[in-house]
Every structure is written in structure tokens, then in C-alpha cells.
Amino acid sequence: MVSFETFLETPSKERKTVVGYDVPEGVDIRGRYDAEFARILTKDALKFVACLQREFRNHIKYAMECRKEAKMRYNNGGLPGFDPATKYVREWDWVCAPPPPAVADRRVEITGPVERKMIINALNSGAKVFMADFEDALSPSWENLMRGQVNLRDALNGTISFHDKARNRVYKLNDNTANLFVRPRGWHLPEAHIFIDGEPATGCLVDFGLYFFHNWSTFRRTQGEGFGPFFYLPKMEHSRQIPYDMPNLAQLLIELIDVTFSSNVSSDSSLFKQAAQIPIRDDPKANEAALELVRKDKLREVKAGHDGTWAAHPGLIPAIMEVFTNNMGNNANQIQSVKREDAASLTEQDLLQIPRGARTMEGLRLNTRVGIQYVAAWLTGTGSVPLYNLMEDAATAEISRVQNWQWLKYGVELDGDGLGVKVTRDLFGRVVEEEMARIEKEVGKDKFNKGMYREACKIFTRQCTAPTLDDFLTLDAYNNIVIHHPMGSSKL
């Protein structure tokens, strides 16, 4: 692959003056034209994205086929196991290279969509890292994606501001801000508003390519070597799905089961739990109870050797920071001080332990209510949604959807008040009907009728009752954005 520096030195051909975006050969923009977006979708930037697409599309297609094959094996009773190719990693005595200086201390991170006000608040929040999310926390409308690129460019240039007219308040960046990470979309998500050589571009390469092209020089100029840009690559199943030629420092997220068999992770499933509580402004007693849950959760994490943790809301950061600082002192991390030797003896059976917990009627109802409301918000352009004092994103909606599907698939018997009752399609149908009525009552008739709750209900119900579990809820729902809003109207 041509290096990024060489790519930049290649002179552009004579440009044509056209109405709309000035695109290179083989690229077709199907999203609406906007003069501000055009400063992101420059001809050279699109050439870089097209270069990435042409370089990696076969790699991505192969990775997707491997996922399908693995899914078929598991559907037919097979189980994942340790990857023979990474045997030496598990058995060799080794340590990681030290982290770059900019992110040696990551004791508190905050995640949020690439919305303008969110970016300012997150960078000013006191967290060590802000992960700007194009994936789970963002509804991938054309408007959201392109505005997100504009917002990140302005943030890195120090020119970002936001005027909240309702509060008559202007938000700007502080002198000291969190380090910025960017999470592009996963391999599985297409970008249907940009076609390259006749097929939709890969969402990950669009998000990464546009951000990297416009901002890498800003990092070099203002930060220096080792200070970014930094990226998370989500939804990877194992290390072979990472394109190491992509010019970035990538962090792999353990979100899919196969990747846990490529390296050693603790069999204690509690390590994967996160407290998603958010501040409760109008109820001090409930707010303190939520904060106490967060403190306990974070104390467990830091005692287990975590170098840092995730905050669901800027208002939680002081309490979380206090827990980690009290237990880590002045150390930037716990890489040297806490060794998890217990992980060295894990077996495949340890990683395949079936989690235990209650299966209740209220759980079925809550899954349904949260899933429908999240999808409804996602369809109207919002990807991070506070529901019942918790922050919900696409990942939590996936949990609701998959758990419902599993209970239906295997006809599980409910515990508690539903003792002796099996989860069937008829029961689920009644639950959906009753929870839709509850949602209408909670949000109000006017909002319910103007929203996309009925469309969301159809999508969520279809996903929960499908004979075979679909890969991702949002992949199915994305079709509604493309079909109903093909030009990416701001009136989503």
C-alpha cells in the first residue's frame, strides 16, 4: 500500500467545476450536498478513502465470510476454542510494549457520540480520555456522520464552540482537555451514501479515512510523535481481522466471543460488567444510591488491576476519579504493580462457562421496552439514549434483543413471579403489546404518534422472533435510514 506521506505528495489532476461534490474517479456521493460537508469530502480526502477501500475490501470480505462460517459452526453445535496460531502468545513469557506517553494514564474514560456539545463537554469533563464514537453511540445518518467529522476537525483546531439557545450559553474548550480517541464503525456496517467502484463503502474506512486525512497533520504539529491520532477498532473477532497496514495505533475491543480465545482473559465474568448509571437530577436520594453503585463497581475494577474505567456521564467523573486515584496513588497505571498470574492457567472450559442469573417476567418486559425505545430513537437520529436512569447505546440494545431471542428460541421457564411460565411467541406478543401501551403512556400520546415507535417495534420484534439470530440489530435497522432518508436529510 502507498504510504500516507507518499499519497499526499501525489499531485491532484485538474479539477472540474461541478454542482455538488468534486469526486475522484470511481466515487459517487449520494448524500445531500452541504458546503460545510464539502470541506470534509474534498477530492483528495475521497481519493484516500477510495485507496483504503480498494486496498482492504478483499480483506474485509474475507473476514466477513469467516464470521459467517464460524456462526454456522456454532449454530450446528460447535464451540470456539483457543486459536492454534496464537499458541505461542499464550505460552511465551512476554510483556507488552509501554503505552505512548499521551495515554499512559487512562484511569477514567468517557464515551459519547460525535455531537458538537457532547464533544466539548466530554473533552472538558476531567476524564483522561474521550472516545468519540461513530459506532454504538451514534445513529449513522448522513447528517450525523458528516457533522461529526466537522466537529472533530474543529475540536482539534481549537475552534469548536456551541451556542445553546435554550440556555443562552456558549460552550467552548478549556485549556486542559482529555486525550481524544476515535471509534469508527465496525467492518460489518456499510456507508450507503458513498459508493466506491459501484458498491457501498465500508463505514469503518469512511470514518477512519476522513478523520485521519484531515487531522493527522494537526496531531503532528501540535502534539508530536506518540501523541496520536488514536483509534479503537470495534467488533473484531480475532487479531487476523485487524489490517495492520492502516497507519494508526489501534486498540482492539473484546466485544465478540472469538477474540477471547486469542489471548488470556480472566474467566471472572464480572470483569466485563459496567455500571451504566447516570446522575438523577431531580431525586437526591436516588442520585446518591446510583453514585454508590458506581463507586462500588469502580472499586471492584481497580482492585482487579484495571488501569482505567469507563464513565457513562460527565457528572460521574469526579467520583470515579477519586476511587481510582485513592487506590493507584500517583501511578499512571497498574501495568507493573498488579499482575494477573491467575489468567495464565485458564482453559477453554473456563471461557465457556455459562453465566447464571434469574430469568424473570420483568426482565423480559424491560428488555422489550428498552429495545423498542432505543431503536425508535436510533431511527430518528439519536444513538445514545438515557432510559430509566441508565445510558443506553446500540450495545445495550443488542443485549436486550439477543436475550429475548435466546429465551424464545429455547422456551425458557421464568423464575420469580413468572415461575412455571415458558417464554413463547404468544407470550412475547402479549408482552410487546402491553409494553407498547406503557411506552405510549410514559412518553405521551403526541410524542408517541410523532416518533417512530411503531416502526421500531416491528424491527425489534422481527429480530427477537427470527428463526436464526441476525448478526446485528443496527444492520437491519440501517436499511430504514437509507430507504426513508436517502439524501440524509437533516429532518431525520
ZAMARGU-4260 file (C-alpha; in steps of 0.2 Angstrom, whole numbers, plus 5000, padded with zeros to 4 digits):
<rodrens>
0) 5000/5000/5000 | 5006/5018/4996 | 5011/5027/5012 | 5001/5041/5018 | 5015/5054/5015
5) 5018/5047/4998 | 4999/5049/4994 | 4999/5067/5000 | 5014/5071/4988 | 5005/5064/4973
10) 4998/5079/4963 | 4979/5080/4960 | 4973/5080/4942 | 4964/5096/4935 | 4948/5098/4945
15) 4931/5101/4937 | 4919/5114/4942 | 4903/5105/4945 | 4887/5107/4955 | 4889/5096/4970
20) 4904/5087/4977 | 4920/5086/4967 | 4924/5067/4967 | 4938/5057/4960 | 4935/5043/4948
25) 4925/5028/4954 | 4917/5038/4969 | 4899/5043/4970 | 4892/5053/4984 | 4873/5050/4987
30) 4871/5060/5002 | 4864/5078/5001 | 4876/5092/4997 | 4881/5104/5010 | 4895/5117/5009
35) 4902/5113/5026 | 4902/5094/5022 | 4911/5098/5005 | 4926/5104/5016 | 4927/5087/5023
40) 4923/5077/5007 | 4937/5085/4997 | 4943/5076/4981 | 4960/5072/4990 | 4951/5065/5005
45) 4939/5055/4995 | 4954/5048/4985 | 4962/5042/5001 | 4946/5034/5007 | 4944/5025/4990
50) 4963/5020/4991 | 4959/5012/5008 | 4943/5003/5001 | 4952/4996/4986 | 4967/4990/4997
55) 4957/4982/5011 | 4940/4977/5003 | 4945/4959/5000 | 4952/4958/5017 | 4936/4964/5024
60) 4925/4952/5013 | 4936/4938/5019 | 4934/4942/5037 | 4915/4943/5035 | 4915/4926/5027
65) 4925/4919/5041 | 4912/4926/5053 | 4898/4918/5044 | 4907/4901/5044 | 4911/4902/5062
70) 4892/4907/5066 | 4887/4891/5056 | 4899/4880/5066 | 4891/4887/5082 | 4874/4885/5076
75) 4877/4867/5072 | 4884/4864/5090 | 4902/4868/5088 | 4911/4878/5102 | 4925/4891/5100
80) 4942/4886/5106 | 4960/4893/5108 | 4967/4898/5091 | 4982/4887/5087 | 4990/4902/5078
85) 4992/4911/5094 | 4998/4897/5105 | 5015/4905/5107 | 5007/4921/5114 | 4998/4911/5127
90) 5014/4901/5132 | 5028/4913/5129 | 5034/4924/5143 | 5032/4942/5137 | 5026/4959/5141
95) 5018/4972/5131 | 5027/4987/5125 | 5025/5003/5136 | 5010/5014/5131 | 5013/5030/5122
100) 5016/5044/5134 | 4999/5053/5129 | 4989/5038/5135 | 4999/5030/5149 | 4986/5037/5161
105) 4969/5032/5156 | 4961/5030/5173 | 4944/5037/5168 | 4937/5037/5150 | 4921/5044/5144
110) 4912/5039/5128 | 4899/5048/5118 | 4893/5052/5100 | 4902/5065/5089 | 4889/5078/5093
115) 4896/5096/5095 | 4890/5099/5113 | 4895/5082/5118 | 4912/5083/5111 | 4915/5100/5121
120) 4908/5093/5137 | 4917/5077/5136 | 4934/5085/5132 | 4931/5097/5146 | 4925/5084/5158
125) 4941/5080/5168 | 4942/5062/5160 | 4959/5057/5154 | 4952/5050/5138 | 4937/5054/5127
130) 4932/5041/5115 | 4922/5050/5101 | 4910/5036/5094 | 4904/5034/5077 | 4898/5017/5081
135) 4887/5011/5096 | 4883/5029/5102 | 4879/5036/5085 | 4864/5034/5073 | 4873/5033/5056
140) 4863/5046/5047 | 4872/5056/5033 | 4869/5072/5044 | 4876/5064/5060 | 4892/5057/5051
145) 4897/5072/5042 | 4893/5084/5056 | 4904/5073/5067 | 4919/5074/5055 | 4916/5093/5055
150) 4915/5094/5074 | 4931/5083/5077 | 4941/5094/5065 | 4935/5110/5074 | 4939/5102/5091
155) 4957/5098/5086 | 4959/5115/5078 | 4953/5123/5094 | 4939/5132/5086 | 4924/5122/5091
160) 4910/5131/5101 | 4892/5128/5103 | 4878/5141/5107 | 4864/5133/5117 | 4850/5145/5113
165) 4838/5137/5125 | 4850/5141/5140 | 4858/5156/5131 | 4875/5148/5135 | 4890/5146/5124
170) 4901/5131/5126 | 4920/5131/5122 | 4935/5121/5126 | 4945/5123/5142 | 4964/5124/5142
175) 4966/5107/5148 | 4956/5093/5139 | 4955/5074/5138 | 4965/5065/5125 | 4955/5061/5110
180) 4952/5043/5104 | 4940/5040/5089 | 4930/5024/5086 | 4925/5021/5068 | 4911/5009/5064
185) 4914/4991/5063 | 4918/4981/5047 | 4900/4975/5046 | 4892/4992/5043 | 4892/4999/5026
190) 4891/5018/5021 | 4876/5018/5008 | 4879/5037/5005 | 4896/5034/4997 | 4899/5022/4983
195) 4916/5016/4978 | 4918/5007/4961 | 4899/5003/4961 | 4897/4996/4979 | 4894/5005/4996
200) 4910/5010/5005 | 4915/5002/5021 | 4909/5013/5036 | 4925/5010/5046 | 4936/5016/5031
205) 4925/5031/5028 | 4925/5036/5047 | 4944/5032/5049 | 4949/5039/5032 | 4941/5056/5033
210) 4946/5059/5051 | 4964/5053/5048 | 4966/5063/5032 | 4961/5080/5039 | 4968/5079/5056
215) 4985/5069/5056 | 4995/5084/5052 | 4987/5093/5067 | 4992/5080/5079 | 5010/5080/5072
220) 5011/5099/5073 | 5003/5102/5090 | 5007/5086/5099 | 5022/5077/5091 | 5026/5059/5089
225) 5017/5047/5100 | 5003/5058/5104 | 4990/5052/5091 | 4979/5050/5082 | 4972/5035/5092
230) 4958/5024/5087 | 4948/5010/5094 | 4943/4996/5081 | 4927/4988/5087 | 4918/4971/5084
235) 4934/4962/5080 | 4934/4943/5082 | 4952/4940/5082 | 4969/4948/5078 | 4969/4942/5060
240) 4954/4954/5056 | 4965/4969/5060 | 4973/4977/5045 | 4990/4982/5052 | 4994/4992/5037
245) 4981/5005/5042 | 4993/5019/5048 | 4987/5021/5066 | 4988/5014/5083 | 4973/5003/5085
250) 4965/4996/5101 | 4955/4980/5099 | 4939/4979/5108 | 4934/4962/5116 | 4916/4963/5110
255) 4914/4946/5101 | 4917/4929/5108 | 4931/4923/5097 | 4943/4936/5102 | 4944/4930/5120
260) 4951/4914/5113 | 4966/4923/5105 | 4973/4929/5122 | 4971/4926/5140 | 4957/4935/5149
265) 4950/4932/5166 | 4936/4919/5167 | 4928/4931/5180 | 4913/4937/5170 | 4911/4951/5182
270) 4926/4960/5174 | 4915/4963/5159 | 4901/4972/5169 | 4900/4990/5168 | 4890/5002/5179
275) 4879/5012/5166 | 4870/5023/5179 | 4869/5042/5176 | 4865/5056/5188 | 4847/5058/5194
280) 4845/5077/5195 | 4828/5078/5202 | 4830/5065/5216 | 4845/5067/5228 | 4842/5051/5237
285) 4841/5041/5221 | 4856/5050/5214 | 4866/5046/5229 | 4861/5027/5228 | 4866/5027/5209
290) 4883/5035/5214 | 4886/5022/5227 | 4883/5008/5214 | 4896/5017/5203 | 4909/5018/5217
295) 4907/5000/5222 | 4908/4995/5203 | 4924/5005/5201 | 4932/4999/5217 | 4930/4982/5211
300) 4938/4986/5194 | 4953/4995/5202 | 4956/4981/5214 | 4956/4968/5200 | 4970/4978/5192
305) 4961/4989/5179 | 4972/5004/5174 | 4956/5014/5170 | 4937/5013/5168 | 4923/5020/5158
310) 4911/5034/5164 | 4893/5034/5157 | 4891/5053/5161 | 4902/5068/5164 | 4894/5070/5181
315) 4901/5054/5187 | 4919/5058/5183 | 4924/5066/5200 | 4918/5051/5210 | 4926/5038/5198
320) 4942/5048/5198 | 4943/5048/5217 | 4941/5029/5218 | 4955/5026/5206 | 4967/5039/5212
325) 4964/5033/5230 | 4969/5016/5225 | 4983/5019/5212 | 4991/5035/5220 | 5002/5044/5208
330) 5005/5029/5197 | 4999/5032/5179 | 4993/5014/5178 | 4995/4997/5186 | 5004/4988/5172
335) 5019/4984/5184 | 5011/4984/5201 | 4997/4972/5198 | 5000/4955/5189 | 4985/4943/5185
340) 4995/4927/5186 | 4978/4918/5188 | 4975/4921/5169 | 4989/4910/5164 | 4981/4894/5169
345) 4964/4897/5161 | 4957/4883/5150 | 4944/4884/5136 | 4931/4877/5148 | 4934/4892/5159
350) 4930/4904/5145 | 4914/4894/5140 | 4906/4894/5157 | 4888/4898/5156 | 4883/4914/5166
355) 4870/4911/5179 | 4856/4923/5184 | 4837/4925/5186 | 4825/4924/5171 | 4810/4935/5175
360) 4795/4942/5168 | 4801/4959/5172 | 4817/4956/5163 | 4808/4951/5148 | 4797/4967/5149
365) 4812/4978/5152 | 4822/4971/5138 | 4807/4974/5126 | 4803/4991/5132 | 4821/4997/5132
370) 4825/4989/5115 | 4810/4997/5106 | 4813/5014/5113 | 4831/5013/5109 | 4828/5008/5091
375) 4815/5022/5089 | 4827/5035/5095 | 4841/5027/5083 | 4829/5029/5068 | 4826/5047/5072
380) 4845/5051/5073 | 4849/5048/5092 | 4862/5034/5096 | 4865/5037/5115 | 4848/5037/5125
385) 4845/5039/5144 | 4832/5027/5149 | 4826/5023/5167 | 4842/5031/5174 | 4854/5021/5163
390) 4863/5027/5147 | 4858/5015/5133 | 4868/5013/5117 | 4867/5000/5102 | 4877/4988/5113
395) 4864/4988/5127 | 4850/4987/5114 | 4859/4971/5107 | 4859/4963/5124 | 4840/4966/5126
400) 4837/4959/5108 | 4848/4944/5110 | 4842/4939/5127 | 4824/4939/5121 | 4829/4929/5106
405) 4838/4916/5117 | 4823/4914/5129 | 4811/4912/5114 | 4822/4900/5105 | 4824/4889/5119
410) 4807/4892/5128 | 4815/4895/5144 | 4805/4894/5160 | 4804/4911/5170 | 4809/4912/5188
415) 4801/4924/5202 | 4783/4930/5198 | 4783/4921/5182 | 4788/4904/5189 | 4782/4890/5178
420) 4778/4901/5164 | 4788/4897/5147 | 4793/4911/5135 | 4783/4908/5119 | 4779/4918/5104
425) 4761/4920/5111 | 4768/4927/5127 | 4780/4938/5119 | 4767/4945/5108 | 4756/4950/5123
430) 4772/4957/5131 | 4775/4968/5116 | 4758/4974/5115 | 4757/4979/5134 | 4774/4987/5134
435) 4770/4997/5118 | 4755/5004/5128 | 4766/5008/5143 | 4779/5017/5132 | 4765/5027/5125
440) 4759/5032/5142 | 4776/5036/5148 | 4781/5047/5133 | 4764/5054/5130 | 4752/5052/5115
445) 4759/5066/5105 | 4777/5061/5106 | 4772/5043/5103 | 4762/5047/5087 | 4776/5058/5080
450) 4790/5046/5084 | 4795/5030/5076 | 4789/5018/5090 | 4779/5008/5078 | 4792/5006/5066
455) 4805/5002/5080 | 4793/4989/5087 | 4792/4980/5070 | 4811/4979/5068 | 4814/4974/5086
460) 4800/4961/5086 | 4806/4954/5070 | 4824/4952/5076 | 4818/4944/5093 | 4807/4931/5084
465) 4819/4927/5069 | 4822/4908/5066 | 4841/4912/5066 | 4849/4926/5076 | 4854/4940/5065
470) 4872/4947/5067 | 4867/4965/5072 | 4851/4974/5076 | 4858/4990/5069 | 4862/4982/5052
475) 4844/4978/5049 | 4838/4995/5056 | 4851/5004/5045 | 4840/5000/5029 | 4826/5011/5036
480) 4838/5026/5037 | 4844/5023/5019 | 4826/5019/5012 | 4817/5033/5021 | 4830/5046/5021
485) 4841/5043/5005 | 4849/5060/5005 | 4852/5061/5023 | 4840/5075/5027 | 4843/5085/5042
490) 4824/5082/5046 | 4828/5064/5051
</rodrens>
